[in-house]
Amino acid sequence: MRDQERIFCDEYLIDLNAMQAAIRAGYKRSTAKNASQWIDPDAPKKPALRKYIDEAMAKRARRTGVCADRVVRELARIAFGDPLSVINLETGALNENISDDDRAMVAGYRVRKGDSGMEREIKLYDKCKALEMLGRHLGMFTDNVVAEVELPKIISNPDGSVMME
């Protein structure tokens, strides 16, 4: 692997944007436009680069402990948590002794003391977004719909009439 290719791979690992990684590695913009094809997971044009990237990503996952399972688990905690188990509706405060799963729903908590008493603000992560992301992970939602429809053949006759088969 050439130095420029190794730089491309290292740059790709930063943001997973092949075109930008190629530009940062010094490739011309016209060449960089095809960079995603070099490392396409299904049919890489440059298999050595794909292998280098896959190995580096696996090392990073082992080092950081970040993997798809952890991401899905955290999304599930947000998506399926019950906000009423987090918030005391009478006081507006966080419930005491909430579980770690329920605490995962809390994006922020702020207390302000004012003239009229204590004001609490509890912000929860977006349940709908978490559900959408889980659904996409499970293949429930697709942006590209493929419809296989057989259309009839239209035949023009010499006399000008039209016939369908």
C-alpha positions in Angstrom: 0.0 0.0 0.0 1.3 3.4 -1.0 1.7 6.2 1.6 -1.0 8.3 0.0 -3.4 5.3 0.2 -2.6 4.7 3.9 -3.2 8.5 4.6 -6.5 8.1 2.7 -7.5 5.2 5.0 -6.5 7.0 8.1 -8.4 10.1 7.0 -11.5 7.9 6.1 -11.5 6.5 9.7 -12.0 10.1 11.0 -15.4 10.8 9.5 -16.2 7.8 7.2 -16.5 10.2 4.2 -14.5 8.7 1.4 -14.5 11.7 -1.0 -13.3 14.1 1.7 -10.7 11.6 3.0 -9.3 11.4 -0.5 -9.1 15.1 -0.8 -7.4 15.4 2.5 -5.0 12.7 1.5 -4.0 14.8 -1.5 -6.0 13.3 -4.4 -7.5 15.5 -7.0 -11.2 16.3 -6.6 -12.0 14.4 -9.9 -10.2 11.3 -8.6 -11.7 11.7 -5.1 -15.2 11.5 -6.5 -14.7 7.8 -7.0 -13.1 7.1 -3.6 -16.1 5.3 -2.2 -15.8 2.7 -4.9 -12.2 1.9 -3.8 -13.5 0.7 -0.4 -17.0 -0.5 -1.2 -17.8 -3.3 1.3 -19.4 -5.5 -1.3 -17.0 -5.0 -4.2 -14.0 -2.9 -3.4 -11.9 -1.7 -6.3 -8.9 -1.6 -3.9 -9.3 -4.6 -1.6 -6.1 -3.9 0.4 -7.6 -0.5 1.4 -10.8 -2.1 2.5 -8.9 -4.7 4.5 -6.8 -2.0 6.2 -10.0 0.0 7.1 -11.8 -3.1 8.4 -8.9 -4.1 10.6 -8.5 -0.5 12.0 -12.2 -0.3 12.7 -12.1 -3.6 14.5 -9.1 -2.5 16.6 -10.9 0.7 17.5 -14.1 -1.2 18.5 -12.0 -3.4 20.8 -10.1 -0.5 22.3 -13.2 1.8 22.9 -15.8 -0.9 23.5 -18.1 0.8 21.0 -19.9 -1.7 18.9 -23.3 -2.0 17.2 -24.7 -3.9 20.1 -24.0 -1.1 22.6 -25.5 1.5 20.2 -28.6 -0.6 19.7 -28.9 -1.2 23.4 -28.7 2.5 24.2 -31.2 3.4 21.5 -33.6 0.8 23.0 -33.2 2.3 26.5 -34.3 5.7 25.1 -37.0 4.3 22.8 -38.7 2.0 25.3 -38.2 3.9 28.5 -41.2 5.3 30.4 -40.9 9.1 31.1 -43.3 8.7 34.0 -40.7 6.5 35.8 -38.2 9.4 35.5 -40.3 12.4 36.5 -42.3 13.0 39.6 -45.4 14.7 38.3 -46.2 16.4 41.6 -42.9 18.1 42.2 -41.5 18.2 38.7 -38.2 16.7 40.0 -36.4 13.5 38.9 -37.7 10.5 40.8 -35.3 9.1 43.4 -33.7 5.8 42.7 -34.5 5.6 39.0 -32.9 2.8 37.2 -29.9 3.1 34.9 -32.2 2.3 31.9 -34.6 5.1 32.8 -31.7 7.5 33.5 -30.6 6.9 29.9 -33.6 8.8 28.7 -32.5 12.0 30.5 -30.7 14.4 28.2 -30.4 17.2 30.8 -31.7 18.5 34.1 -31.6 22.0 35.4 -32.9 23.6 38.6 -33.4 27.4 38.9 -34.4 29.3 42.0 -36.6 32.3 41.4 -38.8 34.6 43.3 -41.8 32.3 42.8 -40.0 29.2 43.9 -37.9 26.5 42.4 -38.2 25.8 38.6 -37.0 22.5 37.3 -36.4 21.6 33.7 -36.0 18.0 32.6 -35.1 17.3 29.0 -35.5 13.8 27.6 -34.0 12.3 24.5 -36.2 12.0 21.4 -38.1 8.7 21.7 -39.4 9.0 18.1 -35.9 9.4 16.7 -34.6 6.5 18.7 -37.5 4.3 17.5 -36.8 5.4 13.9 -33.1 4.6 14.2 -33.9 1.2 15.6 -36.5 0.5 12.9 -33.9 1.4 10.2 -31.4 -0.9 11.9 -33.9 -3.7 11.8 -34.8 -3.0 8.1 -38.4 -1.9 8.9 -38.2 1.3 7.0 -36.6 1.7 3.5 -36.1 4.9 1.5 -35.9 3.0 -1.8 -39.0 1.0 -2.7 -38.6 -1.5 -5.5 -41.8 -2.5 -7.3 -41.8 -5.3 -9.8 -44.8 -4.7 -12.1 -45.3 -6.3 -15.4 -46.6 -3.8 -18.0 -48.7 -4.9 -20.9 -47.2 -4.7 -24.4 -48.9 -2.2 -26.7 -48.8 -3.1 -30.4 -49.7 -0.8 -33.2 -51.3 -2.5 -36.1 -50.7 -1.3 -39.7 -54.3 -0.1 -39.9 -53.7 2.3 -37.0 -55.5 0.3 -34.4 -53.8 -0.4 -31.0 -53.8 -3.8 -29.3 -52.5 -4.8 -25.8 -50.9 -8.2 -25.1 
